[in-house]
């Protein structure tokens, strides 16, 4: 219950915020979504602004919260690690308000020129200060309360992206430089970690941010072995004997040149219009980014102007964080339904009170499996936390602690498939419940078709779920190969199917027949065979028959294929009806060039060779060149050493070219590289 009296409410909010701040910052185990915390925080700020006499020095609004855990050694920051003011107005007005404030504080008039800003992503991880003395990483510390953090050097040293020694010749290394940035976890690394946890029946992690933050503050760095962390630098701490460039953007360039990762989605923009455009551009690509961001950050670019603007209560006046809609929200769990997937797996799906999260309205979210649902302790009627980030399907990550008004029975899996009535089974020791109906089950048939037609599989445009429902429910298709016997007449007879769209689908089916072995293998929907494994199989074996006839031992020789995957592939191709499906698909005209398996067919002209790329090549991008070199068996390294075989130099090649000359490493241009790739000699 919330109290009406502002003084009492402020005290209540302070206690609540303190509790949640401790859960979040110290224990890395929040009970409520960040957005809910922000709401409470803002409510307290509003009360304190209206009635300043209610403000107390220990209010959470007055300091950066975070305690030093017993066990990690405290580190006093020589330059405090500040926090930034947050602009929670997620519309363009947020950017305009910041620019207006900066101009006012600098006493600029309308006639004065636009201010130059450095605009960056706001990474959602944990702030870290890296201290380099004479180019060597001597200490890494968390922010803590801004004055005193914790020494986490032992863990930070395990992050491959963070150089233990700065790049460049020793005489260019400042006696002291502190580089600040964010340790975070990529979404794919996070998904992989949770996938592994699920396979083992272990506890899954809530989100990449908490996982990264928790990992960094472990006492024992071995706990990081299964968690791949990443880092982006975004600023400077203490520095001595270093001439800092005149702008923030140039400072980041210099930091990047020292070998630290600096995100490339940053820009120098002019005035509020530039900020708004940046905010919108990044919003459009937010879901496609490989990591979570919770907003963007704007910084006045000129260091001299930053100095003039200064600070208010530990927040610089020259920077602001401009938020995007939160990726986690609370909502009511109204019910739980069962969805039957391609492999017959029964997934409990949460039916939610619709909630706006991560930029869209979500009313369904996965609960993954019975065990995870039980571990999270969610029951119908609970308030739950929903997360939606990127292209990942929305999921329920936990429940908000609170009393239930009435007894709610624990959710149980049905004994019979809700779609086809077949018996539901669970493998001994397994986690997943499955419908035993196989292709008799309409749900499995539909999902198998959708998977087969998917963009990354056979890429049959226009074959979506509505059409698949009709095809299966109408009894037009029972097996995958029957897709290719559909013909114009049958299709055009379907509901809501005009002649024109039927013709389009027929053309798409025809087009899909020319594919690649990797796509075909993936499209078959073999359990445990995702896109990456399908590519590895195609590359390793080169021909379908070789994959179909491979023994478990032979399969184990493939990159990243372990016993479970190998057995699953073997089992699939041992079943006569699966072999028949493959034969019928081939008979329908599906084909590919059987020379994808370079291991078998093409020679590897760059096997065992290490190359370094520098400068801009006339036609190839960095990534393209890298891909070609790797496909030819070569390795691409970031720095030149005596072990480098070739340096490929383009226009504006820098210190790497000098180094190559110094060490006598052969230097190639793009034409020479292409000749090498084709098997010639340099
Ligand atoms: S600048 C004086 N830039 O956001 C300015 N911070 O309170 C200091 N963050 O936890 C911070 N991305 O770790 C800055 N591009 C970015 C950032 C960023 C994420 C985090 C930072 C801190 C919070 C700011």
Boltz pocket constraint, residues with backbone or C-beta under 6 A from the ligand:
constraints:
  - pocket:
      binder: B
      contacts: [[A, 82], [A, 83], [A, 84], [A, 85], [A, 120], [A, 121], [A, 122], [A, 123], [A, 124], [A, 125], [A, 126], [A, 127], [A, 128], [A, 181], [A, 182], [A, 234], [A, 235], [A, 297], [A, 316], [A, 319], [A, 321]]
      max_distance: 6.0
